[in-house]
Amino acid sequence: MHVQLTPGRALYSAIDSTGIIVVRAPGAHTDLTCGEQPMTESSGYLGEPTSGGLERGRRYWDPVGGLEVLCTAPGGFPVLANGAPLEPVPARPLPSSD
């Protein structure tokens, strides 16, 4: 099942507690998976919250495709964009106060 990635869209893992919101959508088709299963628009996971994957409140991105997401619920598996794990967005330096 293909889910259109648009800014503001919430997506969930089918096999753990991972939840994300799309911040910046890529221009090309992107397969977004978690634990080798496609991300979906509704959370079907009924177990306990898991950890070890994404961190809540942190932004992640795909530097090749341009996808950027915000983690709203941590999970035990990494989120992959076209088979490559999303990377934490690097911190931006603050401007000098001089």
C-alpha positions in Angstrom: 0.0 0.0 0.0 1.4 3.4 -1.1 0.9 6.4 1.2 1.4 9.8 -0.3 4.0 11.7 1.7 2.8 15.3 2.3 3.8 17.7 5.0 1.7 17.3 8.2 0.8 13.7 7.4 1.1 11.4 10.5 2.3 7.9 9.9 2.7 4.9 12.2 4.5 1.6 12.3 2.5 -1.6 12.1 4.9 -3.6 14.3 6.0 -1.2 17.1 5.1 2.1 18.7 6.9 4.4 16.2 5.0 7.4 15.1 6.2 10.2 12.8 4.9 13.4 11.1 6.2 14.4 7.7 7.9 17.8 7.9 9.3 18.0 4.4 8.1 15.7 1.6 10.4 14.5 -1.2 9.7 15.2 -4.8 10.0 11.6 -5.8 8.2 8.4 -4.7 9.6 7.2 -1.4 9.0 3.8 0.2 8.9 4.5 4.0 9.2 1.4 6.2 9.7 0.4 9.8 10.8 -3.1 10.7 10.4 -4.1 7.0 6.7 -3.2 7.0 5.2 -0.1 5.3 4.3 2.9 7.5 0.5 3.4 7.6 -1.9 6.2 8.4 -3.4 4.4 11.4 -1.6 2.8 14.3 -2.3 -0.9 14.4 0.2 -1.6 17.2 -1.5 -2.6 20.5 1.6 -3.6 22.5 3.7 -1.7 25.1 5.7 1.3 23.9 9.1 0.2 22.6 12.5 2.0 22.4 15.8 1.7 20.5 14.8 3.3 17.2 13.9 7.0 16.8 13.9 9.5 19.7 10.6 11.4 20.4 10.9 15.1 19.5 13.9 14.7 17.2 13.9 15.4 13.5 15.3 12.8 11.0 15.9 13.1 7.3 16.9 11.3 4.2 19.8 13.3 2.8 19.5 11.7 -0.7 15.7 12.0 -1.2 15.0 15.1 0.9 12.4 13.6 3.2 12.3 15.1 6.7 10.2 13.8 9.6 9.5 14.5 13.3 9.3 11.6 15.7 6.1 11.8 17.8 6.4 8.3 19.4 9.6 6.3 19.8 9.8 2.7 18.6 12.1 -0.3 18.5 12.9 -0.3 14.8 14.6 2.3 12.6 12.6 4.0 9.9 13.9 3.5 6.4 13.4 5.6 3.2 13.9 3.5 0.1 15.9 1.0 2.2 18.3 3.5 3.9 17.9 4.5 7.6 16.8 8.0 8.3 19.6 10.1 9.9 19.2 12.6 12.7 19.0 16.2 11.4 22.3 17.9 12.3 22.1 20.8 14.8 22.3 24.2 13.2 24.8 26.6 14.6 23.4 29.6 16.4 24.3 33.0 14.9 27.1 34.9 16.6 26.0 37.7 19.0 29.0 39.9 18.1 
